[in-house]
Amino acid sequence: MPVTQADIDLAHRLADAAGHVIRPYFRHEHGVEVKDDQSPVTRADREAESAMRRLLDAERSGDGIVGEEYGEKAGVTNRKWVLDPIDGTRSFTVGRAIFGTLIALVEDGWPVLGIIDQPIQRERWVGVAGRPTTLNGVPVRTRTCRELAGSTIATTSPHLFDEVDVPHYLALVAAISGGNPRQGPVYGGDCYNYGLLASGHLDVVCESGLKLYDFAALVPVVEGAGGRMCDWNGDPLTAGSEGHVLAIGDPARMDDVLEAMHRLQDDGHAHEGHDGHDHG
């Protein structure tokens, strides 16, 4: 079924509920702990996800839920709400307002609605399949990128790529920067980078090791702004994707990006998936 206004209104209420929890903890005691996968978690993460789950249990009890902190709840419909209460917990714990709450509606495995909410700066990108992406209610667009060389690329951290992925990432960086350190990558940002790309401030975001709750909300936001989201083979991102993620502001550069990343592969085979890291 298509995304309804009721779905969009509910997604906004979910973001409001999470933000209400998160804001009092920002730059205050938040009880940070380290999870088994070595990523950080705080009281704000857990309480924000709990607040969103309570709302979904009350209003959409038949839908499934996938959340970073409390796992998956099976539903009886073909819909799942995918929640990451704080994408970029490391930034949150050091007082950097470049994290975000991610909320997605996934139908039959396809992300059809997504919100990136930055609760401190009160910036909210909303993407809905078939509709223009908005930032605080105003439509936004990705920017034209006439050539890959000299464009702007971002990633959260180069240390999050495993040893197999690093050469592909560095090949892309080399194609963009031409060895000029002044045109090197922008680091940090997690989901916030994708909002900036949707608003025309970045050209490419490259990541690996993402989970569904890390990328599902990003797809409608970027694509509704005119960009392209795909894996490292150029395939669309779905609930079955293995976590290698590209966001490309100008779809005309997609082939250039993929060619640059796979230039090291003499046998011409597509990139194969690898277990990655949880960004938290």
N, C-alpha and C positions, 0 to 999 in steps of 0.2 A: 504494500500500500504506500502511496506517496506520503511524504512528510507533511503533516498538518500544522496549522497555526498552534493548535494545542500542544503538539510536540515541541515546537520552538519556544512557546511560553514556559513549558515545563523545564526545558534546558536552561533558560534564563533563571528560573527559580532555583535550580540546582547550583548554578554559578553563584547566585546571591547567597545561598545557604553556606557554601564553602567559604566564600569571602568573609562572611560574618564571623566564622570561626578563625580564619587565618590572620586577619588584620591585628587582633590584639597580641598575637604571639610574635609578630614581626619585630625584630631587634629587641626582643625581650626573652626571658627564660622560656625555652620551648622543649626542654627535655630530650635533646638529641641522643639517639642510640644508633648502633651499627647493626644492621641485619646480617643474616647468615651469608648473603651474597656480597657483603662488605659495603653496601650502599647505606646512606644515612636515612633515618626516619625520625620524625618528631611527633609530639602530641598533636601539633597542628595537622600533620598528614592524616593521622588516624581519626581525629575528631571530625575533620572536614569530610572524609569519606563516609564516616558513620552518619553524618547529617544528611548527605546526599542519598545514602541508602534508605534512610527512614522515609524520606520524601518519596522515593520510588516505590517502596513497599506499600505506602499509603495510596499512591495514585496509579501505579502500573505494576500491580502485583503479579501479573501474568508474564511480564517481560523478564528476560534474563538480565543479569548484572555481571560485569567483569570489572574488578577493581584492583589497583596495585596492592593495597594493604590487606584486603580481606577476601581476595580470590574471587571465585566464580559461583554465582547462584543460578541454577538452571531455571529456565522459564518454560512456558507452554506455547509461546508465540514464536514467530521467526525473527523476533527483534531482541537485541541486546543493548543495554546502556553500558558504555565503557568509560570508566572513571579513573583519572589520575589526579588526586587532590592537590598535590604539589609536584609538578614536573620541573625539576631543578632544585631539589631539596638542598643541595650543597650551596647554591646561591642564596637560598632562603636563610640558611643557618649563619651565613656571614653578612647578612643584611643587604644583599644586592637584589634590587627589585626587577630582576630579569627572569624570574620563574613564572609559572602559570598553572592554573587549574585547567585540566583538559576534560571535556565532556563530549562524548560521541554517541550517536545512535547508529547502530549497525543492523542492517536488514539483509537477511540471507547471505551474510558474510561481507556485505558491501557497506562502507561508511557513507551514510546519506545526510548526516547532520553533524556539525562539529562546532565547538566553542573553544577558543583560547581566551582565558580570562586572566588578566594581570590585576589582582585585587588591590594592590597598593597604589599603582598609578591609575587604576580604574579605567583600564583599556580592555575592551571586549570585542574580539573578532568573532563573527558568526558566519558560518558557511552552511549552505543548504543546497543539496543537489538540484541543479536546474535554476538556481537563483544567484544573483550577484552577492559576493561577500561584502559584509559591512564591518566597519570599525566604529563602535559607539553609534550605530544607526546610519552612518554615512558610507556609501559604496566606495570600495577601494579597488585598485588595479595594480597588477605587477607591472614592471617597467620593461621597455624594449631593450634588448641586448644584441647589438649588431654583430659582435664577435666574442668568442670565449676569452681571448687574450685581453687582459685589462679589466675583466669583470670582477665582481666581488663574491667571494665564497666564505661561508661560515660553517663551523662545526663546534660542538660543545667542547671536545677535547681530543687532541690527536692520540692521547693515551688510551682512549676507549676503543681504538681499532686493534684487532688482533694481528699477529705477525703475517697472516695470509692476506689480510685486507690492506695493510699499510702501503704496499707498493701501488695498489690501485688508487688509493686516496692521494698519495704523493704524486702520481702521474697526472692526476687531475689538477692538483695545485700547481705543478710545473707548467701545464698547458695554460693556466690562467695567469700565473705571475711572471712567466718567462725568467724565473730566477731572481726577480726583483723583490727584495724583502719588504719594500714599501707597498707592494701589491699582494702581500701574503694573506693568509686566512684571518678571519675574525673568530676569536675563540670565546667560549662561554655562550650562554643564552638559551640552551635547551629549546623548549617549544617557542620561546619568544622570537627566535630567529625566523620561524616560519610566518609569524605575524608580520614581522618586518619585511620579509620577502613578498607577502601578499600586498603590503602597502607600497611596494616599489622601492625599498631601500637596500635590498640585497638581490643578488642574481641567482645564486646556487647555495643550497644547503646539502651537505653530504654526511650521513651517519651510518653506523652499523650497530648490531646488537640491540635494536629497539624491540620492545614488546608491543602487543596490540594496543595497550593503554597509552603507550608513548606516541603512536602515530595515527590512530584511527581518526581523532578529531582534526588532525592537520589536513587530511585529504580534502574534505569539502571546503575548508577555508582557502587553501592554496588554489584549488581548481576553480572555485567560484570567483576568484580574483583574476583568472586568466592564465594561471600557471599550470604546471604539470607535476604530479606526484607519481613516483614509480619506484621499483626496486632497481638494483644495479644491472639488471638485464633489460630494463625498460618496460617491464610488465607492471600492470596496475597493482596497487596495494589493496589487499583484502585481508580478511581474518586469517587466511592461511599463509600469508606472506611471512618470510623468515627473518625479517628485521633489517635488511640492508635497504636504506631509504635515501632517495634523492628528491629534492624539491628544486624545480627549475622554473624561474620566473617567466622566461620567454621560451615557449615550446619549440620555437625555431632552433634553439640551441641544444635540444635534447640529443640529437645524433652526435653533435660535437662532444658533449659531455661523455656519452657512452663510449665513443671512439677513444677519447683521451684515457679513460679509465682502463680500457682493455687493450691498449696499445702494447702492453708487455706480453700479451698472450700470443705466442707464435703459432699455436695450434688452432687458434680461432674458435675454441670452445667457449661457451658462455661461462660467466662466473658461477661457481657453485657455492651453496650456502655453508656457513660455519656458525658454530655457537658463538654468541657475542657476550656483551656485558649489559647489565641492567643499569640504566642511567639514574634510576631513582626519581 
